[in-house]
Amino acid sequence: MYLPKPRRNKLEIYNDILNAMVNVLANYDEVKPTRVQLQCNLSYDKLVRYLDELENKKLITQEPLLISQRGKDFLQDYQRIADFVVEMGIKYIDYLEEGKK
């Protein structure tokens, strides 16, 4: 029996997008939205909407597509909180039930 993946909340999607940007930049000269889209498993229109939100929150710049220092701080803080949640045994973030990514 196939069970669908649990839906990601907005913070998880932000984290996925920012991590994808870091991964793409590590492997290519520039970050292209399509590469980020494929890594995040989002439709292009949703990705564009989230990129606009991330830019409004000053976590990224879109021209060129880069992660800001504030975005890097978000990733670090998100990981620290996720680690804390795991230590406490709280099942809040979906991937914690499967084990760390």
PyMOL commands that set and color helices and strands:
alter all, ss='L'
color gray80, all
select helices_A, chain A and resi 10-27+33-40+44-56+69-88+95-98
alter helices_A, ss='H'
color red, helices_A
select strands_A, chain A and resi 60-62+65-67
alter strands_A, ss='S'
color yellow, strands_A
deselect
rebuild
show_as cartoon
